[in-house]
Amino acid sequence: MKALNERSWQGRRFRIIPATACEGESRFHRHLATEAFKIYERRGCAPGHQAEDWKAAEGRIMQPLNCGFIAADDEILLATDSTHFGPGEIEIWVEPRRLILSGPEPVASAVGSPRGFIFRFVDLPVEIDPLNVVARFKGRMLEIELSSREPRIHTAKKAA
């Protein structure tokens, strides 16, 4: 029997990237601009539709991350279905207050076109340490453990 804690699953693998908010945002905007330009080209390079093309690109590649998470003490355990992405590398961009997963689309958007790159975001309820992240596949589920930057302080009550 194969172990459940794996670094890859059915052609999907992950890479954890600690990032500042600026780095993640900058990377996303580069992909967004590329996608908006592709839409502009498919439209026949007709001018006057820049905002419409940008909005269409945003709607296609950026979505909230469909996940569940448990926050306990100074850790967050987040789990998501890895089939939201196609085979290839899933990048886990870890910012202090946000988690961004990016990777290939599960299927091509049009017949004969290559698969695009998609982004899934989740804002975190507490500030976490981007350098202290563990991830693993459990079957098709991608589990990500995040540690809070500021552990909660627990005080024990003295017995009277």
Buried (B, 14 or more C-beta within 10 A) or exposed (E): EEEEEEEEBEEBBBEBBBBEEEBBBEBBEEBBEEBBBBBBEEEEEEEEBEEEBBEBBBEBBBEEBEBEBEBEEBBBBBBBEBEBBBBBBBBBBBBBEBBBBBBBBBEEBEEEEEBBBBBBBBEBEBEBBBEBBEBBBBEEBBBBBBBBBEEEEEEEEEEE
